[in-house]
Amino acid sequence: MYLDDTSRKEGSKRIIGTENWSRKEHYGHFANLDDPFFGICAKADFTGCYRQAKEDGASFFLYSLHRILKAVNMIEEFRTRIEDGNIVIYDRIGASPTIGREDGSFGFGYFGYHEDRKLFVEEAGKEIARVKAAEGLSIPRISTGKLVPEGGRLMMSVSVELNHGLADGYHVARFFKILDSEEI
């Protein structure tokens, strides 16, 4: 899933000056590469998320996506983009996940992030219905695997791909630490 959709970015944004930016040298180095992106896949503990979804009679998919977006929105580097040669930071980022259709095809919807999980699930349900009735496709950047039991926990692989000029493994590690915490 994309962490945003260029036609529907959320919240306000601010352009940051690169002169005193702590990532200035990193950005300059990686901006000159043909492929400045890097990806990491790690297992994250979704046991509590799964149990809460089942207890609430709700979609684990939507609960887990809300959890991922909550972690994403807590890290500034995950909300940073390059637009028209400028570095911009958004206040809030949504996601564009895969949605299966009855005919076996799939499409990508756009789920705006709401800190309130109930509101997020309600709005996402509307978007799922819209995508199931539509045609079209896009390409994901965050992917999740199957939920599997491991050592008494329920683990799910989460793959993240980011522009290395904007973020490092340190920021991905923060993302996974937040994702694994019981606080979100």
LINCOR-V862677 format. One record per residue. N is the residue number from 1. RES is the residue in one letter. BURIAL is 1 if it has 16 or more other C-alpha atoms within 10 Angstrom, else 0. Layout:
n: (N	N)
res: (RES	RES)
burial: (BURIAL	BURIAL)
//
This chain:
n: (1	2	3	4	5	6	7	8	9	10	11	12	13	14	15	16	17	18	19	20	21	22	23	24	25	26	27	28	29	30	31	32	33	34	35	36	37	38	39	40	41	42	43	44	45	46	47	48	49	50	51	52	53	54	55	56	57	58	59	60	61	62	63	64	65	66	67	68	69	70	71	72	73	74	75	76	77	78	79	80	81	82	83	84	85	86	87	88	89	90	91	92	93	94	95	96	97	98	99	100	101	102	103	104	105	106	107	108	109	110	111	112	113	114	115	116	117	118	119	120	121	122	123	124	125	126	127	128	129	130	131	132	133	134	135	136	137	138	139	140	141	142	143	144	145	146	147	148	149	150	151	152	153	154	155	156	157	158	159	160	161	162	163	164	165	166	167	168	169	170	171	172	173	174	175	176	177	178	179	180	181	182	183	184)
res: (M	Y	L	D	D	T	S	R	K	E	G	S	K	R	I	I	G	T	E	N	W	S	R	K	E	H	Y	G	H	F	A	N	L	D	D	P	F	F	G	I	C	A	K	A	D	F	T	G	C	Y	R	Q	A	K	E	D	G	A	S	F	F	L	Y	S	L	H	R	I	L	K	A	V	N	M	I	E	E	F	R	T	R	I	E	D	G	N	I	V	I	Y	D	R	I	G	A	S	P	T	I	G	R	E	D	G	S	F	G	F	G	Y	F	G	Y	H	E	D	R	K	L	F	V	E	E	A	G	K	E	I	A	R	V	K	A	A	E	G	L	S	I	P	R	I	S	T	G	K	L	V	P	E	G	G	R	L	M	M	S	V	S	V	E	L	N	H	G	L	A	D	G	Y	H	V	A	R	F	F	K	I	L	D	S	E	E	I)
burial: (1	1	1	1	1	0	0	0	1	1	0	0	0	0	0	0	0	0	0	0	0	0	0	0	0	0	1	0	0	1	1	0	0	0	0	0	1	0	0	0	1	0	1	1	1	1	1	0	1	1	0	0	1	0	0	0	0	0	0	1	0	1	1	1	1	1	1	1	1	1	1	1	1	0	0	0	1	1	1	1	1	0	0	0	0	0	1	1	1	1	1	1	1	1	1	1	1	1	1	0	1	0	0	0	0	1	1	1	1	1	1	1	1	1	0	0	1	0	0	1	1	0	1	1	0	0	1	1	0	0	1	1	0	0	0	0	0	0	0	1	1	1	0	1	0	0	1	0	0	0	0	0	0	1	1	1	1	1	1	1	1	1	1	1	1	1	1	1	0	0	1	1	0	0	1	1	0	1	1	1	0	0	0	0)
//
